[in-house]
Amino acid sequence: MRHLHFLVALAPGLALAAVSASQGDLPLTAPVPGGVAIVCVGQAPSPAPHVVFDGQRVLVARVGDVWHAVVGLPLALRPGAHELSVLDGERSARTIRFEVGTRKYETQHVTIADRRKVEPEPEDLRRIARDQESLVRAFSTFSDSAPEGFAFDLPSTGRVSGGFGLRRFFNNEPRLPHSGLDIAAPEGTPIAAPAAGSVLETGDYFFYGRTVVLDHGQGMITMYNHLSRIDVTKGARVARGEKIGAVGRTGRVTGPHLHWSVSLNNARVDPALFLSSEVRKQDSAGLRPAALGGASAESTPIRCGE
């Protein structure tokens, strides 16, 4: 694997502390809604630039002598031309344009026995609003700590029962697209951190059930839903492979499973783009990135000057 070298951005114009990571490649490139764009934003060893997309701070990684912005693209993003705002130290901001392609995701119909999970009552709506406030804060977090890398392990064993990006209908009523990966497994199956991180939030939510949110650094956030139990506390540091909870059927579910979300710069993106090469070698159809469609699974960053 290539070695990635990350710098922790303290603030534009200030000294940066170099951090190297020996594991993980860049995520697979899929510049489509729900995917990841990797865009050259400058040459190293100059300090890491401050990059913003759609009002959100963007993770920047050094690979060799080049700085790359690793940009999460929301599922609702329109295809076409988009821009990054790049600030180098004290100089004026510059813009870098990149293209977002189209991706049509498959449709899934789900039957929910508990009608309140499809048509919530007034007290449920108040709880849902509180839940959303908590999760918006979590996903908007941008910490200066550097991630250990981009290659994730699978957080749980099991069968992929719901792919990313599915256009979902609950009891024939349209809902938001599926923003994560579902792994069906017996209740109590252990869930482990796919990479090192800090426990950003835990809770018991109306739709998501018992939940853990991990901060891996610089806007890379992962979420784990429908747990039967939570084995970590808010603020704790967890290592790769450390148990954080167990598979359950809390919240809106049809059976025991883990819903796993990956977020970059507050955009939920296809978790399969981040799986390590060892996991991808399993060649499971459910682990093939939906955001790639039939495209080749290769990391092809947009080079400087393109």
C-alpha positions as a printed Julia matrix, in Angstrom:
306×3 Matrix{Float64}:
   0.0     0.0     0.0
   1.04    3.59   -0.49
   1.96    5.48    2.65
  -0.07    8.61    3.29
   1.34   11.6     5.13
  -1.15   13.82    6.93
  -0.65   17.24    8.49
  -2.84   18.56   11.25
  -4.07   22.0    10.2
  -4.07   24.23   13.27
  -5.11   27.41   11.45
  -4.18   29.14    8.18
  -0.7    30.6     8.42
   0.32   28.72   11.6
   2.94   26.0    11.92
   1.7    22.49   11.26
   2.62   19.3    13.11
   3.49   16.49   10.68
   1.7    13.19   11.2
   2.38   10.08    9.12
   0.09    7.09    8.69
   1.45    3.73    7.62
  -1.93    2.17    6.72
  -4.48    2.91    4.09
  -4.8     4.26    0.6
  -6.97    7.11   -0.5
 -10.62    6.09   -0.77
 -11.78    4.94   -4.17
 -12.66    7.92   -6.34
 -16.32    8.27   -7.34
 -17.11   11.92   -8.23
 -20.89   11.41   -8.22
 -23.61   12.22   -5.66
 -22.94    9.97   -2.66
 -19.33    9.46   -3.72
 -15.93   11.03   -3.12
 -13.95   13.45   -5.28
 -10.19   13.65   -4.74
  -8.85   16.93   -6.05
  -5.28   18.29   -6.12
  -5.22   21.57   -4.18
  -1.51   22.36   -3.97
   2.08   21.23   -3.83
   3.9    20.1    -0.69
   5.99   20.8     1.35
   4.14   24.12    1.52
   1.61   24.15    4.4
  -1.67   22.32    3.97
  -4.28   24.65    2.45
  -7.63   25.35    4.12
 -10.34   23.93    1.83
 -14.1    24.51    1.96
 -16.89   22.91   -0.08
 -20.52   23.95    0.21
 -19.8    25.8     3.45
 -18.08   22.79    5.09
 -14.38   22.35    5.89
 -12.78   19.57    3.83
 -10.17   16.99    4.81
  -6.79   17.52    3.12
  -4.23   14.71    2.8
  -0.63   14.79    1.62
   0.4    12.07   -0.81
   4.02   12.43   -1.87
   4.54   16.06   -2.87
   0.86   16.86   -3.5
  -2.0    18.02   -1.28
  -5.33   16.38   -2.1
  -8.76   17.5    -0.93
 -10.85   14.42   -0.09
 -14.37   15.74   -0.74
 -17.6    14.06    0.33
 -20.42   14.62   -2.18
 -23.99   14.61   -0.78
 -26.57   12.32   -2.34
 -28.72   15.38   -3.11
 -25.9    17.2    -4.94
 -26.71   18.2    -8.52
 -24.38   16.85  -11.21
 -22.23   19.33  -13.1
 -19.5    21.84  -12.28
 -18.67   22.61   -8.64
 -15.98   24.6    -6.87
 -13.68   24.28   -3.89
 -12.57   27.39   -2.02
  -8.86   27.08   -1.19
  -6.98   29.37    1.19
  -3.18   29.24    1.31
  -1.89   30.94    4.46
  -2.49   34.68    4.33
  -3.13   34.85    0.59
  -6.55   35.46   -0.92
  -8.78   32.45   -1.45
  -8.72   30.77   -4.85
 -11.23   28.43   -6.44
 -10.7    25.04   -8.02
 -13.41   23.63  -10.26
 -14.26   19.95  -10.56
 -17.02   17.97  -12.24
 -19.64   15.78  -10.57
 -21.17   13.07  -12.73
 -24.52   11.32  -12.49
 -25.36    8.11  -10.66
 -28.76    6.42  -10.58
 -29.17    4.22   -7.54
 -31.53    1.27   -7.28
 -34.96    1.29   -5.61
 -35.94   -0.64   -2.5
 -39.42   -1.22   -1.01
 -39.59   -1.96    2.72
 -42.62   -2.98    4.78
 -42.64   -1.58    8.34
 -45.1    -3.19   10.78
 -44.95   -0.32   13.31
 -46.85    2.43   11.49
 -45.54    5.09   13.91
 -42.11    4.54   12.36
 -43.58    5.64    9.02
 -46.11    8.24   10.2
 -44.8     9.54   13.55
 -47.2    11.07   16.06
 -46.74   14.65   17.4
 -44.68   13.57   20.43
 -42.55   11.43   18.13
 -41.9    14.42   15.87
 -40.64   16.44   18.84
 -38.26   13.62   19.74
 -37.13   13.3    16.12
 -36.33   17.03   16.04
 -34.13   16.65   19.13
 -32.46   13.62   17.59
 -31.68   15.56   14.42
 -30.16   18.46   16.35
 -27.8    16.04   18.08
 -26.78   14.31   14.85
 -26.37   17.57   12.89
 -23.91   18.76   15.55
 -22.03   15.47   15.36
 -21.77   15.34   11.57
 -20.73   19.02   11.41
 -17.7    18.36   13.66
 -14.28   19.14   12.22
 -11.47   18.25   14.62
  -7.83   19.07   13.92
  -6.64   15.56   14.77
  -5.52   13.61   11.72
  -7.15   10.3    10.73
  -4.92    7.24   10.83
  -5.82    6.5     7.21
  -8.72    5.84    4.87
  -8.78    2.04    4.72
 -11.59    0.76    6.97
 -12.27   -2.72    8.26
 -15.84   -3.99    8.24
 -17.37   -3.07   11.6
 -19.33   -6.34   11.86
 -19.61   -9.77   10.3
 -22.79  -10.56    8.43
 -24.61  -10.24    5.12
 -25.01   -6.9     3.33
 -28.79   -6.5     3.35
 -29.12   -2.88    2.21
 -26.79   -1.1    -0.16
 -25.86    2.57   -0.15
 -27.96    5.11   -2.06
 -31.09    2.98   -2.43
 -34.18    5.08   -3.23
 -36.39    3.8    -0.45
 -40.13    3.39   -0.06
 -41.53    2.51    3.38
 -44.99    0.96    3.06
 -45.02    2.37   -0.5
 -44.32    5.91    0.75
 -41.14    7.58   -0.59
 -38.42    8.44    1.92
 -34.88    9.79    1.79
 -32.27    7.61    0.05
 -30.39    5.07    2.11
 -27.34    6.9     3.45
 -25.33    3.94    4.7
 -24.65    0.22    4.43
 -26.81   -2.36    6.23
 -25.2    -5.52    7.59
 -27.66   -8.18    8.74
 -26.41  -10.34   11.63
 -27.82  -12.1    14.68
 -28.66   -9.87   17.63
 -25.63   -9.53   19.89
 -23.03   -9.83   17.1
 -20.08   -7.61   18.11
 -19.51   -4.27   16.38
 -15.93   -2.98   16.26
 -14.43    0.36   15.3
 -13.26    0.06   11.66
 -10.46    2.55   12.4
  -9.2     4.47   15.41
 -11.32    7.39   16.57
 -13.04    9.16   19.44
 -16.61    8.58   20.61
 -18.33   11.78   19.52
 -21.9    10.9    20.52
 -24.04    8.08   21.85
 -27.81    7.97   22.15
 -31.11    6.19   21.65
 -32.95    7.76   18.71
 -36.49    7.3    17.37
 -35.51    6.08   13.9
 -31.92    4.96   14.51
 -32.28    3.23   17.88
 -29.17    2.88   20.05
 -26.39    4.71   18.24
 -22.65    5.38   18.41
 -20.93    8.15   16.42
 -17.13    8.13   16.01
 -14.86   11.03   15.02
 -11.82    9.86   13.03
 -10.47   13.38   12.46
 -10.82   16.3    10.04
 -14.5    15.8     9.28
 -14.38   12.02    8.81
 -17.28   10.74   10.95
 -18.83    7.27   11.14
 -22.18    6.23   12.67
 -23.51    2.87   13.91
 -27.29    2.4    14.39
 -29.88   -0.08   15.73
 -27.54   -1.47   18.4
 -28.76   -3.83   21.11
 -26.23   -2.31   23.49
 -23.54    0.39   23.58
 -20.13   -0.56   25.02
 -18.37    2.84   24.93
 -18.88    6.24   26.52
 -18.89    9.69   24.96
 -15.38   11.17   24.77
 -13.57    7.83   24.93
 -10.76    7.03   22.53
 -11.14    3.71   20.68
  -8.58    1.71   18.72
  -9.12   -0.04   15.4
 -10.93   -3.28   16.14
 -12.1    -2.26   19.63
 -15.66   -3.3    20.45
 -18.13   -0.39   20.57
 -21.44   -2.26   20.8
 -23.53   -5.11   19.43
 -25.99   -5.63   16.59
 -29.63   -5.15   17.54
 -33.07   -4.24   16.28
 -33.73   -0.91   18.0
 -35.35    1.99   16.13
 -36.96    1.55   12.7
 -35.99   -1.95   11.56
 -37.44   -5.09   10.01
 -34.87   -7.35   11.7
 -31.53   -7.26   13.53
 -28.84   -5.47   11.58
 -26.2    -2.74   11.72
 -26.67    0.45    9.72
 -23.19    1.91    9.1
 -22.73    5.45    7.76
 -19.56    7.28    6.68
 -19.54   11.07    6.46
 -16.99   13.49    4.98
 -17.45   17.27    5.36
 -21.02   16.57    6.58
 -21.92   14.53    3.48
 -22.96   10.9     3.82
 -20.99    8.87    1.3
 -20.71    5.23    0.23
 -18.88    3.3     3.01
 -17.67    0.69    0.5
 -15.35    3.32   -1.02
 -13.32    3.2     2.21
 -12.95   -0.55    2.65
  -9.39   -1.83    2.79
  -8.01   -3.81   -0.13
  -8.08   -6.92    2.08
 -11.83   -6.52    2.59
 -12.44   -5.78   -1.09
 -10.68   -9.04   -2.0
 -13.65  -10.87   -0.49
 -15.39   -9.97   -3.78
 -18.8    -9.87   -2.13
 -21.42   -8.24   -4.36
 -22.75   -6.28   -1.39
 -19.32   -4.75   -0.75
 -18.84   -3.38   -4.25
 -19.24    0.41   -4.07
 -22.68    1.46   -5.29
 -21.32    4.93   -6.03
 -18.98    3.46   -8.64
 -21.71    1.68  -10.58
 -19.9    -0.44  -13.13
 -16.77    1.73  -13.16
 -13.34    0.34  -12.36
 -12.51    0.41   -8.64
  -9.37    2.52   -8.81
  -8.28    5.66   -6.99
  -7.69    8.26   -9.71
  -7.33   11.71   -8.13
  -7.76   14.83  -10.25
  -4.2    15.92  -10.91
  -2.88   19.45  -10.48
  -3.56   21.56  -13.54
  -6.48   19.47  -14.82
